[in-house]
Amino acid sequence: MAVYAVTYDYDERDAVRDAVRPDHRAFLRLLNERGVLLASGPLTDGESPGAMLIVRADDAEAALAQLETDPFWRAGLVAERHARGWDPVIGPWA
């Protein structure tokens, strides 16, 4: 299985995102326990809020498909998302 870096660009509904965040993080914890999600967290710079998720998948489409039931995605809080293959060569996921 390959590794993909998925980026989320959030919309501007901060209050809604704050309300949904506990469900979003519970979902991500489940993916982590299953070995699908290696890491995730908010991006701390840039013009709009967002996050990066490192996932294992067969291809980019499968990486995004695994995130279809993310409460942030289902609530429409993710304005854009992209998956790119990532080849870790140093570190715990190499």
C-alpha distances in whole Angstrom, upper triangle without the diagonal:
4,7,10,13,15,19,22,25,28,31,34,35,34,36,34,31,33,34,30,28,29,27,24,24,24,21,19,20,19,15,15,17,14,11,10,12,13,16,18,22,25,25,29,30,30,33,31,29,25,22,19,16,13,10,6,6,5,8,11,13,11,11,14,15,14,16,19,21,21,25,25,24,26,29,29,28,26,27,24,21,18,15,14,11,11,11,13,15,17,17,15,12,12
4,7,10,13,16,19,23,25,29,32,33,32,35,33,30,31,33,29,27,28,27,24,23,24,21,18,20,19,16,16,18,15,12,11,12,12,14,17,20,22,22,26,27,27,30,28,27,23,20,16,14,10,8,6,6,6,7,9,12,10,9,13,14,14,16,19,21,21,24,24,23,25,28,27,27,24,25,22,18,16,12,10,7,8,8,10,12,15,15,14,11,11
4,7,10,13,16,20,22,26,29,30,29,32,30,27,28,30,27,24,25,24,21,20,21,19,16,18,18,14,13,16,15,11,9,9,9,11,13,16,19,19,22,23,24,26,25,23,20,16,13,10,7,6,5,6,8,8,9,12,11,9,12,14,13,14,17,19,19,22,22,20,23,26,25,24,21,23,20,16,13,10,9,6,5,7,8,11,13,13,13,9,10
4,6,10,13,16,19,22,25,27,26,29,27,24,26,27,24,22,24,23,19,19,21,18,15,17,18,14,14,17,16,13,10,10,10,11,12,14,16,16,20,21,21,23,22,20,16,14,10,8,6,5,6,7,9,8,7,10,10,7,9,12,12,12,15,18,16,20,19,18,21,23,22,21,18,19,16,12,10,6,5,4,5,8,10,13,15,15,15,12,13
4,6,10,13,16,20,22,24,23,26,25,21,23,25,22,20,22,21,18,17,20,17,14,17,18,15,14,18,17,15,12,10,10,10,9,12,13,12,16,17,17,19,18,17,13,10,7,6,5,7,9,10,13,11,9,12,12,9,10,13,13,12,15,18,16,19,17,16,20,22,20,19,15,17,14,10,8,6,5,6,6,10,11,14,16,15,15,13,14
4,7,10,13,16,19,21,20,23,22,18,21,22,19,18,20,19,15,16,18,15,13,16,17,14,14,18,17,16,12,10,11,11,9,11,12,12,15,16,16,18,16,14,11,8,6,5,6,7,10,11,14,12,9,11,11,8,8,11,11,9,12,15,13,16,14,13,16,18,16,15,12,13,10,7,5,4,6,9,10,13,14,18,19,19,18,16,18
4,7,10,13,16,18,18,21,19,16,18,21,18,16,19,19,15,16,19,16,14,17,19,16,17,20,20,19,16,13,14,12,10,10,10,9,13,13,12,14,12,11,7,6,5,6,9,11,14,15,17,15,12,13,14,11,10,14,14,11,14,16,13,15,13,12,16,17,15,13,10,11,8,5,5,7,9,12,12,16,17,20,21,21,21,18,20
4,6,10,13,14,14,17,16,13,15,18,15,14,17,16,13,14,17,15,14,17,19,16,17,21,21,20,17,14,16,14,11,10,9,9,12,13,12,13,10,8,5,5,6,8,11,13,16,17,20,17,14,15,16,13,11,14,14,11,12,14,11,13,10,9,13,13,11,9,6,8,6,5,7,9,12,15,16,19,20,24,24,24,23,21,23
4,7,10,12,12,16,15,12,15,17,16,15,18,18,15,16,20,18,17,20,22,20,21,25,25,24,21,18,19,17,14,12,10,9,12,12,10,10,7,6,4,7,9,12,15,17,20,21,23,21,17,18,19,16,14,17,17,14,15,17,14,14,11,11,14,14,11,9,6,6,5,6,9,12,14,18,19,22,23,27,27,26,27,25,27
4,7,8,9,12,11,9,12,14,13,12,16,16,13,15,18,17,16,20,22,20,21,25,25,25,22,19,21,18,14,13,10,11,13,13,12,11,7,6,5,8,11,13,17,19,22,23,25,23,20,20,21,18,15,18,18,14,15,16,13,13,9,9,12,11,9,6,4,5,7,9,12,15,18,21,22,25,26,29,30,29,29,27,29
4,6,8,11,10,9,12,14,13,14,18,18,15,18,21,20,19,23,24,23,25,28,28,28,25,23,24,22,18,16,14,14,15,15,13,11,8,8,9,12,15,17,21,22,26,26,28,26,22,22,23,21,18,20,21,17,17,18,15,14,10,11,13,11,8,6,6,5,9,11,15,18,21,24,25,29,30,33,33,32,32,31,33
4,6,9,9,9,11,13,14,14,18,19,17,19,22,22,21,24,26,26,27,30,31,31,28,25,27,24,20,18,14,15,15,15,13,11,8,8,10,14,17,20,23,25,29,29,32,30,26,26,27,24,22,24,24,20,20,20,18,16,13,14,16,13,11,8,10,9,12,15,18,21,24,27,28,32,32,35,35,34,34,33,35
4,6,6,6,9,10,11,12,16,16,15,17,20,20,20,23,25,25,26,29,30,30,28,25,27,24,20,18,15,16,17,18,17,15,11,10,12,15,18,20,24,25,29,30,32,30,27,27,27,25,22,24,24,20,20,19,16,14,11,13,14,11,10,7,10,11,14,16,20,23,26,29,30,33,33,37,37,35,35,34,36
4,6,5,6,9,10,10,14,15,14,16,19,19,19,22,24,24,25,27,29,29,27,24,25,22,19,16,13,14,15,16,16,14,11,9,11,14,17,19,23,25,28,30,33,31,28,28,28,25,23,25,24,20,21,20,17,14,11,14,16,12,12,9,11,13,16,17,21,23,26,29,29,33,32,36,35,34,33,32,35
4,5,5,6,9,10,13,14,14,16,18,19,20,22,24,25,26,28,30,30,28,26,27,24,21,18,16,18,18,19,19,18,15,13,15,17,20,22,25,27,30,31,35,33,30,30,30,27,25,26,25,22,22,20,17,14,12,15,16,12,13,11,14,15,19,20,24,26,29,32,32,35,35,38,38,36,35,34,37
4,5,5,6,8,11,12,12,14,16,17,18,20,22,22,24,26,27,28,26,24,26,23,20,18,16,18,19,21,20,19,16,13,14,16,19,20,24,25,28,29,32,31,28,27,27,25,22,23,22,19,18,17,14,11,9,12,12,9,10,8,12,14,17,18,22,24,27,30,31,34,34,38,37,35,34,33,36
4,5,5,6,9,10,9,11,14,14,15,17,19,20,21,23,25,25,23,20,22,19,16,14,12,15,16,18,18,17,13,11,11,12,16,17,20,22,25,26,29,28,25,25,25,22,20,21,20,16,17,15,12,10,7,10,12,9,10,7,10,12,15,16,19,21,24,27,27,31,30,34,34,32,31,30,33
4,6,5,8,10,10,11,14,15,15,17,19,20,21,23,25,26,24,21,23,20,16,14,13,15,16,18,19,19,15,12,13,14,17,18,22,23,27,28,31,31,28,28,27,24,22,24,22,19,19,18,14,12,10,14,15,12,13,11,13,16,18,19,22,24,27,29,29,32,32,35,34,32,31,30,33
4,6,7,9,10,11,13,14,16,17,19,20,22,23,25,26,25,22,24,22,19,17,16,19,20,22,23,22,19,16,16,17,20,20,24,24,28,29,32,31,29,28,28,25,23,24,22,19,19,17,14,11,10,14,13,11,13,11,14,17,20,20,24,26,29,31,31,34,34,37,37,34,33,32,35
4,6,6,6,9,10,11,13,15,16,17,19,20,22,23,21,19,21,19,16,15,15,18,19,22,22,22,18,15,15,15,17,17,21,21,24,25,29,28,25,25,24,22,19,20,18,15,15,13,10,7,7,10,10,8,11,9,12,15,17,18,21,23,26,28,28,31,31,35,34,32,31,29,33
4,5,5,6,8,10,10,12,14,15,16,18,20,21,19,17,19,16,13,12,12,15,17,19,20,21,17,14,13,12,15,15,18,19,22,24,27,27,24,24,23,21,19,20,18,15,16,14,10,8,7,11,12,11,13,11,12,16,17,17,20,21,24,26,26,29,28,32,31,29,27,26,30
4,5,5,6,9,10,11,13,14,15,17,19,20,19,17,19,17,14,13,14,18,19,22,24,24,21,17,16,15,17,16,19,20,23,24,28,28,26,26,24,22,21,21,19,16,17,14,11,9,10,14,14,13,16,14,16,19,21,20,23,23,26,28,28,30,29,33,32,29,27,27,30
4,5,5,6,9,10,11,13,14,15,17,19,17,16,18,17,15,15,16,19,21,24,25,25,22,18,17,16,17,16,19,19,21,22,26,26,24,23,22,20,18,18,16,13,14,11,8,6,8,11,11,11,14,13,15,18,20,19,21,22,25,27,27,30,29,33,32,30,27,26,30
4,6,5,6,9,10,11,12,14,16,17,15,13,15,14,11,11,12,16,18,21,22,22,19,15,13,12,13,12,15,15,18,20,23,23,21,20,19,17,15,16,13,10,12,9,6,5,6,9,10,10,12,11,12,15,16,15,18,18,21,23,23,26,26,29,29,27,25,24,27
4,5,5,6,9,10,10,12,14,15,14,12,13,12,9,10,12,15,17,21,22,23,20,16,14,12,13,12,14,15,18,20,23,23,22,22,20,17,17,17,15,12,14,12,9,9,9,12,14,14,16,14,14,18,19,17,19,19,22,23,23,25,24,28,27,24,22,21,25
4,5,5,6,9,10,11,13,14,14,12,14,13,12,13,15,19,21,24,26,27,24,20,18,16,16,14,16,16,18,20,24,24,23,23,20,18,18,18,15,13,14,12,9,9,11,14,14,15,18,16,17,21,21,20,22,21,24,25,25,27,26,29,29,26,23,23,26
4,5,5,7,9,10,11,13,11,10,13,13,12,13,15,19,21,24,25,26,23,20,17,15,15,12,14,13,16,17,20,21,20,19,17,15,14,14,11,9,11,8,6,8,10,11,12,13,16,15,15,19,19,17,19,18,21,22,22,25,24,28,28,25,23,21,25
4,5,5,6,9,10,11,9,7,10,9,8,10,13,16,19,22,23,24,21,18,15,12,12,9,11,10,13,15,19,19,18,18,16,13,13,14,10,9,12,10,8,10,11,12,14,15,17,16,15,19,18,16,17,16,19,19,19,22,21,24,24,22,19,18,21
4,5,5,6,9,10,10,8,10,10,10,12,15,18,21,24,26,27,24,21,18,15,15,12,13,12,14,17,20,21,21,21,18,16,17,17,13,12,15,13,11,13,14,16,17,18,20,19,19,22,22,19,21,19,22,22,21,23,22,25,24,21,19,18,22
4,5,5,6,9,9,8,11,12,12,15,18,21,24,27,28,30,27,23,20,18,17,14,14,12,14,15,19,20,20,20,17,15,16,15,11,11,14,12,11,13,15,16,17,19,21,20,20,23,23,20,21,20,22,22,22,24,23,26,26,23,20,19,22
4,5,5,6,5,5,8,10,11,14,17,20,23,25,27,28,25,22,19,16,14,11,11,9,10,12,15,17,16,17,14,12,13,12,9,9,12,11,10,13,14,15,16,18,20,19,18,22,21,18,18,16,18,18,18,20,20,23,23,21,18,16,19
4,5,5,6,4,6,8,9,13,16,19,22,25,26,28,26,22,19,16,14,11,10,9,10,13,17,18,18,19,16,13,15,15,12,12,15,14,13,15,17,17,19,21,22,21,20,23,22,19,19,17,19,18,18,19,18,21,20,18,15,13,17
4,5,8,8,9,11,13,16,20,22,25,28,30,32,29,26,23,19,18,14,14,12,12,15,18,20,21,21,18,16,18,18,14,15,17,16,15,17,19,20,21,23,25,24,23,27,26,23,23,21,22,22,21,22,20,23,23,20,16,15,19
4,6,8,10,12,14,18,21,24,27,29,31,33,30,27,24,20,18,15,13,11,10,12,15,18,18,19,15,14,16,15,12,13,16,15,15,18,19,20,21,23,25,24,23,26,25,22,22,19,21,20,20,21,20,23,23,20,17,15,19
4,6,7,10,13,16,20,22,25,28,29,31,29,26,23,19,17,13,11,8,8,10,13,16,17,18,14,13,15,15,12,14,17,17,16,19,20,20,22,25,26,25,23,26,24,21,20,18,18,17,16,17,16,19,19,17,13,12,15
4,6,9,11,15,18,20,23,26,27,29,26,24,20,17,14,10,9,5,5,7,11,13,13,14,11,9,12,12,8,10,13,14,13,17,18,17,19,22,22,22,20,23,21,17,17,14,15,14,14,16,15,19,19,17,15,12,15
4,6,7,11,14,17,20,22,24,26,23,20,17,13,11,7,6,4,7,9,13,14,14,15,13,10,12,13,9,10,14,14,12,15,16,16,18,20,21,20,18,21,19,16,15,13,14,14,13,15,14,18,18,16,14,11,15
4,7,11,14,16,19,21,23,26,24,21,17,14,11,8,5,6,7,11,15,16,15,17,15,12,14,16,13,13,17,17,15,18,18,19,21,23,24,22,20,23,21,17,17,14,15,14,12,13,12,15,15,12,10,8,12
4,7,11,12,15,18,20,23,21,18,14,11,8,6,5,7,10,14,17,18,17,19,17,13,15,17,14,13,17,17,15,17,17,18,20,22,22,20,18,21,19,16,16,14,15,15,13,15,13,16,15,13,11,10,14
4,7,9,12,15,17,19,17,14,11,7,6,4,6,9,12,15,19,18,17,18,17,13,14,16,14,12,16,16,13,15,13,15,18,19,19,16,15,18,16,14,14,13,15,16,14,17,15,19,18,16,15,14,17
4,7,9,12,14,17,15,11,9,6,6,7,9,12,16,19,22,21,19,21,20,16,16,19,17,14,18,18,14,15,13,15,18,18,18,15,14,17,16,14,15,15,16,18,17,19,18,21,20,18,17,17,20
4,6,9,11,13,11,8,6,4,6,9,12,15,19,21,24,23,20,22,22,18,17,20,19,16,18,19,15,15,13,15,18,18,17,14,13,15,14,13,15,16,17,19,18,21,20,23,22,21,20,20,22
4,6,8,10,9,7,5,5,7,10,13,16,20,22,25,23,20,22,23,19,18,21,20,18,20,21,17,18,15,17,20,20,18,15,13,15,14,13,14,15,16,18,17,20,19,22,22,20,21,20,22
4,7,10,9,8,8,8,10,14,16,20,23,25,28,27,24,26,26,23,22,25,24,21,24,24,21,21,18,20,23,22,21,17,16,17,17,16,17,19,19,22,20,23,22,24,23,22,23,23,25
4,7,8,8,9,10,12,16,18,21,25,27,29,27,24,26,27,24,23,26,26,23,25,26,23,23,20,21,24,23,22,18,17,17,16,17,17,19,19,22,21,23,23,25,24,24,25,25,26
4,6,7,9,11,13,16,19,22,26,27,29,27,24,25,27,24,22,26,26,23,25,26,23,23,19,20,24,23,20,17,15,15,14,15,16,18,19,22,21,24,24,26,26,26,27,26,28
4,7,9,13,15,19,21,24,28,29,31,29,25,26,28,25,23,26,27,24,25,26,23,23,19,20,23,22,19,16,15,13,14,15,17,20,21,24,24,27,27,30,30,29,31,29,31
4,6,10,13,16,20,22,26,27,29,27,23,24,26,23,20,24,24,20,22,23,20,19,15,16,19,18,15,12,11,10,11,13,15,18,19,23,23,26,26,30,30,29,30,28,30
4,7,11,14,17,20,24,25,28,26,22,23,24,21,19,22,22,18,20,20,17,16,13,14,17,16,14,11,10,10,11,12,15,17,19,22,22,25,25,28,28,27,27,26,28
4,7,10,14,16,20,21,24,22,19,20,21,17,16,19,18,15,17,18,14,15,11,12,16,15,13,10,8,9,9,9,11,14,16,18,19,22,22,25,25,24,24,23,25
4,7,10,13,17,18,21,20,17,18,18,15,14,17,16,13,15,16,13,14,11,12,16,16,15,12,10,12,11,9,11,12,14,16,16,19,19,22,22,21,21,19,22
4,7,10,13,15,18,17,14,16,16,12,12,16,14,12,15,16,13,15,13,14,17,18,17,15,12,14,12,10,10,10,11,13,12,15,15,19,19,18,17,16,18
4,6,10,12,15,15,13,14,14,10,10,13,11,10,13,14,12,14,13,13,16,18,17,15,13,15,13,10,10,9,11,12,11,14,14,18,18,17,16,14,16
4,7,10,13,13,12,14,13,9,11,14,12,11,15,16,14,17,16,16,19,21,21,19,16,19,16,13,12,9,10,10,9,11,11,14,15,14,13,10,13
4,6,10,10,10,12,10,7,9,11,9,10,13,15,13,17,17,16,19,21,21,20,17,19,17,13,12,9,10,10,10,12,12,16,17,15,14,11,13
4,7,9,10,11,9,7,10,12,9,11,15,16,16,19,20,19,21,24,24,23,20,22,20,16,14,11,11,10,10,11,12,15,17,16,14,10,12
4,6,7,8,6,5,9,9,8,11,14,16,16,20,20,18,20,23,23,23,20,22,19,16,14,10,11,10,11,12,14,17,19,19,17,14,15
4,7,8,6,7,11,11,11,14,16,18,19,23,23,21,23,26,25,26,23,24,21,18,15,12,12,10,12,13,16,18,21,21,19,16,16
4,6,5,6,9,10,11,13,15,18,18,22,22,19,22,25,23,24,21,22,18,15,12,9,9,8,11,13,16,18,21,22,21,17,18
4,5,5,6,9,10,11,13,16,16,20,19,17,19,22,20,21,17,18,15,11,8,5,6,7,10,13,16,19,22,22,21,18,19
4,5,5,6,9,10,11,14,15,19,18,15,17,20,19,20,17,17,14,11,10,8,10,11,14,17,19,23,25,25,24,21,22
4,5,5,6,9,10,13,14,18,18,15,17,20,20,20,18,19,16,13,12,9,11,11,14,17,19,22,24,24,22,19,20
4,5,5,7,9,12,12,16,16,14,16,19,18,18,15,17,14,11,9,7,9,10,12,14,16,20,22,21,20,16,18
4,5,5,7,10,10,14,13,10,13,16,15,15,12,14,11,8,8,7,10,12,14,17,19,23,25,24,23,20,22
4,5,5,8,10,13,14,11,12,16,15,17,14,16,14,11,11,10,14,15,17,20,22,25,27,26,25,21,23
4,6,7,8,12,13,11,13,16,16,17,15,17,16,13,13,11,14,15,17,19,20,24,25,24,22,19,22
4,6,5,9,9,8,9,13,13,13,11,14,13,10,11,11,14,16,17,20,21,25,26,25,23,20,23
4,6,9,9,7,7,11,11,12,11,14,13,11,13,13,16,18,20,23,25,28,30,28,27,24,26
4,6,8,7,6,10,11,12,12,15,15,14,16,16,19,21,23,26,26,30,31,29,27,25,28
4,5,5,6,9,10,10,10,13,14,12,14,15,18,20,21,24,25,28,29,27,25,23,26
4,5,5,6,9,9,10,13,15,14,17,18,21,24,25,28,28,32,32,30,28,26,30
4,6,5,6,5,6,10,11,11,15,16,20,22,23,27,27,31,31,29,28,26,29
4,5,5,6,5,9,10,9,13,14,18,21,22,26,26,30,31,30,28,26,29
4,5,8,9,11,13,13,16,18,21,24,25,29,30,33,34,33,31,29,32
4,6,8,11,13,14,18,20,23,26,27,31,32,35,36,34,33,31,34
4,6,7,10,11,15,18,21,24,26,30,31,34,35,34,33,31,33
4,6,9,11,14,17,20,24,25,28,29,33,33,32,31,29,32
4,6,7,11,13,17,20,21,25,26,30,30,29,29,26,29
4,7,11,14,17,21,22,26,27,31,32,31,31,29,31
4,7,11,13,17,19,23,24,28,29,29,29,26,28
4,7,10,14,16,19,21,24,26,25,25,22,24
4,7,10,12,16,18,22,23,23,23,21,22
4,7,9,13,15,19,21,21,21,17,19
4,6,10,12,16,18,19,19,16,16
4,7,10,13,16,17,17,13,13
4,6,9,12,13,14,11,10
4,6,9,11,12,9,8
4,6,7,9,6,5
4,7,9,8,5
4,7,7,5
4,6,6
4,6
4
